[in-house]
Amino acid sequence: MTWTAEAVATRARNLRSPKFGVIAEVRKLIQGVEGVVDMGYGEPNFNTPEHIREAAKRAMDEGHTHYVLPTEGLEPLRQAISRKLQAENGIVVDPATQVLVTAGVQEAINVALLALVNPGDEVIMPDPYYYVDPLGVMLAGGTPVYTHLREENDFRLDVDDVKSKITAKTKAIIYISPNCPTGSVFPREDLQALAELCAERRIFILTDEIYEKLIYDGTEHCSIASLPAAQDITISMFGFSKAYAMTGWRVGFLVASAELVRTMLEVHTQLVLCTNSIAQHAALAALEGPQDCVEDMRRDYETRRNTLVDGLNRLGFKCKRPPGSFYVYSNVTGFGMPASQLAKILAKDARVVGYPGSAFTNGDDGENYLRFAYTKDIDSVRLALERMEKVVETLPKGGEA
């Protein structure tokens, strides 16, 4: 290692997560391979709806290609966000002082953590987790602390376990619901208990609600900031990437108390100055335009979910139909081998990609799970199942080599 490599900041060195290596090992096996059914990425296969694309084109043609000032976001967009939150989520915010438009939920998460977390602070998060969340905590100088989502509890948040993890250093809890990677949806009663606990212990709540519109079987999505106990201590983060197939536009938003937003605005301005102007006009069209496109995609995901879960269970995986997001977190213990080994076999021999649970966990139990994203069309889902069936039929009983 050269002296220049050794001289990089510790905060940057800590971002070299071994979790990315777990995924890289699988992806290396499909490099240059044709016809792969890639169910690893959480990337919608749909194109951004036409009316959103057209709004972006108009914005460019009309000269909206400059800085967005004030840097908290376009005023019409912040007003539309306020209306959406009140109508759909039961969250009442002042668009002038409590809304910040960000470069996606990813920036929102880091803005919130950098604004709240001091060196040595602890941030509780569910395990399994979205693999960049612990890195965001570490980037801010904090320490991730994990509360386990258990399969036997349908991957729900265990508030008693959260309580047991609270120390004098606990600054916040961050969670995703609907969840990545498990597909669970945290019910209202669990969030009510969490809100009361955090209010009592003076702990902030950070919620990533990027999958809020991707829910199935009549499941309710509850925004914890709609609960009175959590209103003043919650930073709620939303985006357009998943529901509107806008992952490449990099636009989202957060809402919180005016006091918190003022602080986070300073961090946001330092990081990106302002969110892309064209993306903000597209986001406004997404909120104010027809919503049938969102429902059409949601129904398509639901069909894929049903097909994938039924097929996986038939092949020897173990999983229920998850009520939210677009992931299946399947138990693979019946194959008698670690999930990372099975993932490599499926990638190499079936040309199907799923990510080992060890990419999303701090402990060893991640090797019991594979995550599949049903973000491919239904024909690709069926093809993946056909290929996997041929491969798992050849595996020695119990997975022994």
N, C-alpha and C positions, 0 to 999 in steps of 0.2 A: 504494500500500500504506500502510495506517495505521500509526502508531507501535506500536499494540498487536500487529499482525501481525508487525512487524519485531522485536518484543521476545521472541517465543517462543524457547524453547531450541533450540539447534542440533541437539540429539539428536532433537527432534521434527520439525524441518524436514527432517532427513535421511531421515525415514520417508516422505516424499512421493515415492515411487518412480515414475519414468517408466514402469516396467513396467505399472503399473495403468492408465496412459493408453493403452497398446497394446490392452488388453482393453476399456477404456471406449469406444474408437472403434468397436469391433465391436459392442458391446452397444447403443450408441446407435442403431444401424440397426434394431434389433428392438423398440425401445420402442413400446408400443401396438399391435404387430403380432400378430395372432392366428395360432395354429397353428404357432408356431415349434418346431422340434425343437432344443432347446438341449443340445448335447453339449460345452459349455464347462465348466460346473461339475462338480467331482468330488463330486457329491451323490447318494447312492443314492436310487433312486425307491421303494424298499421302505419299508413302515412298520416301526417298531420291533416285533419279535416280541411277541406277546400276553403271554406269561408275564413278560416284562420290564416291560411297561406295568402289568400287574396288581401286580407287586411294588412299583412306585412308588406306586400307589394305596393299597396296604396301608400303606406307610410313612407316607403322609400321614394316613391314618385312625388310625394308631396313635400319632400325635404326634411322629414323627421329623422335626420341622420346625425344629430348633434348630441351633446351632453344633455342628460335629463336633469333639470333643475326645478325644484329642489331635489337633492339626491335621494330622498326617501322614495321617490317614484312618481310617475305621472299622476296628477290629481284625479283625472277621470277613472284611472285604474284603481287607485286607492278607494275611491267612492264605490266602485263596483264590487271590490273586495268586501267592503263594509256591508253592503247590501246582501251579498252572497252569504257571509258568515251569519248574519242575523236570521236570514230565511232558512238556511240549511243546517247550521250548526248550533244555533241558539247562543251565539257569541255576539255581544254588542260592543262595538268599538268606534271610537272617533277616527274617521279616516284621515284627519289632519294631524293627529298626534300619536296614534296607536298602531299604525300600519307602516311596515317597511318592506319595499319590494327588493328582492334579492336575486342573485345569480343562481337560482335553483335552491332547493332545500339544503343541498350540501353546503353552500355558503352560509345559509341561515343558521345551520347547526354550529359552524365554526365561529360565526359572529356572536352567537349566544354564549358559547363556551368561553371565548376570549373576553367577553364582557363580564362574565360572572366568576370565573374560576381563578383563584390565586394559587401559586405554587404550594403544593401540599394538600390542597383541598381534595376531597373525594367525591366522585360522581357515581351513583349507583345506576346500573343498566341491566336489562334482562340478558341472560345467556341461555340460548344462542342470541346473537346480536348481528346487526349489519356491520360488516367487518371494519368499516372506517370509523365508527363511533368511538371505540377506545382510543384510536389514534388522535381524534380531535380533542379528547380529554387530555391526552399526554402533550399535545402541541400547546395547550393552554397551561401546562405545568401541573395538571392534576393527576390523580390516580384513579383508574377505573376500579369499581367494586361490583361484583356480579351477584345477581339474584336469579335463581334458576327457573326456567320455564320447563315444566315436566310433561312428558307425553301423556302420562296417566291423568293429568289435570287439564288435558286438551290445550297445553301450552298457554294456559292463562297465567296472569300475574298473581303471584302469591304474596299478598300484602303483609302477612305475618313474617314471611321470610325477608321482605324488604325492611320491615321494622327491626329485625335482628341484625341487619347490616349497617344500621345507622350508628354513627359515632359523632364525637364532637367536631370532626373534620368534614362531615358530610355537607356539601353545598347544594347538590341537586340530584334529581333522578331524571334520566332521559329514556324514552321508550318510543317504539314504533307500533302503531295500531291503526288499521290492519297491519299485521306483522310481517316483516322480512327477517328470517327466512321461513318461519313456520306456517304462515297463512292464518294464524289465529287472530281473533278479534277480542279485545279486552272488554268484557261486559260492563254496563253502567254501575252495577253494584260494587265491582272491584275498584273501579275508578273513584267512586264516591268514598270508599274506605281509604284509598290512597290520598285523595284530596284532603280528607280530614286529618290524616296522619301528617302530611307534609305541612299543612297549615299550623298544626300544633307544634311541630318541631322546627318550624321556620326553614323549610327546605324548598328550593325552587323546583318546578316541574317543567321539563322540556319535552314537547310532544311533536313527533314527526308523523304527520297525517297524510303523507303523499298518496296513500292507497285508499283514501276515504271513500271514493266512489266505486271501488271494486269490491263489493260485498255481495254475498249470495244467500239464497235460502231464507230471505226475509230477515237476515241478521241486522241488528241495529249498530250503526257506528255512533259512538258517543264521544264528543269532544269534551275533555275534562274541564276546559275553560268555561264551559256553559254551567258548571256546577258552582254555586256560590262560594264554597270553601276554597276553590282553586283560582278564582278570577284574578286576584291580585298577585299571585305567585307563579303563574303559568306563562310560558312563552310557547305559543302554538305556531307550528310551521306547516305550510301547505305548498303545493306545487302543481304544475301542469303536465309534467313529464309522462306520468303513467295514464291518467284518465283521458288526456287529450292527445296522447302519442306525440309529445313534444320534448323528448329527452335532449335533443340537440339544440334546443332554443335557449336553454339555461335560464329559466325564469321561475321564480317562486315568490313566497312572501312569508313574513312572520308578523304576529300580532302579540301585543303585551301591554302592560300599563304604560302610560305616557312617560313615566320616569325611566323605565327600563328601555323603552324605544329610543329615548334621547341618547342614552349611553351606547346602545348598540349601533345607532346611526354613525357615531364617531368611528367605531371599528369598521363598519361597512364602507364608509367613505375612504378610510385609509387603505382598505384592501382592493376595492374595485372602482372607487369614486362613485359610479352609478351603474345600475343594471342596463344592459343593452337596450337602446331605445326602440329598435324595431321589434325585439322580443316583447317589450312591454305593450306595444300596440297589438301584437298578436294575442297576448294574454287577455287584453281587454275584449277582443273579439271572441275569444274562447268563453269568457264569462257571460257576455251579453248576447251571443249568438245562439243558434239552435243547439239544444242539448241531446237531441235524438242520436247524434253520433256517439256520444258517451255511452248511452244505453245500448246501442248496437254492439259496441266493442265489449261492454260488460257481459252481454248475453253470449257473445262468441267465446269469451274467456270461460264462462260457466260451462258451456258445452265441452270445451277442451278439458277443463278440470274433471268433469264427470268421466270422460273417456279415459283420461290418463290415470285417475285414481282406480277406476275399475280394472284397467289393464294391469297396473302395477300390482295390485292385490292378487290378481290371477297368476302373476309370474313369481310370487313368493315374497314380494315386498309387503310391508304392513303400513297402511296409512288410511286415515279418514278423509272425507271430503272437507278441505279447509274452508272456513266461511269467508275468507277475505284474501286480498292481494292476488298475485298470480303465481304462487309457489306451492309445491307439494314437498313437505319435509318427511321423507319416507324412511321408515325403520328397515334396516338391512341386516339385522342380526341373524335372520334365518339363513343367510348365505354363508355364515361361519367365517367371514373374513372382514378385515377393516374396510370401512367405506372408501378410504383412499385407494385401496387395492382394487376394489370392485369398480370404482370410477375409471381407473386406468384400463381395466379389461373392457369395459363398455365403450370407452373412447377408441381403443385400438381395434377391437374385434367387431363391435356393432356400429361404430361411427356415430355414437350417441353421447352427448356430453351432459353430465350432471355434476354438481359440485359437492365434494365431501363436506359433511357437517363440521369437520375439524377446522374448516375455513371460517366458521361462524361461532366458535366456542373457545372458552378459556381452558376447559378441562379435557378429559379423555373421552367423554361420552359422545363427542361429535363424530367419532369413528363408527357410531351406530347408525348414522343417518346419511342419506344422499338428498340434496335439494335439486328438484327439477323445476324449471320455469316453463309454464305452458304459454310461452310467448311466440310460439310457432303455429301456423295454421293447422286445422284439424287433420288434414291429410298427412302432414309432417308428424303430428303426434301419433297417429296410427302407424306410420312407417317406423317411428322410433320403437314402438311397442313390438312390432313384428321382428325387428332386428334384435332387440334385447331378448325376446323369447328364444330365438335360435341360439343365442350365446349362453343364457342361463341354463338351458337344457344340457349344455355340454360341461357345466361346472361339476366337479366331483362333489359328492354328497358331503354337506358340512363345509364346503369351501376348501377342503384340504388339497394341497398341491399333489 
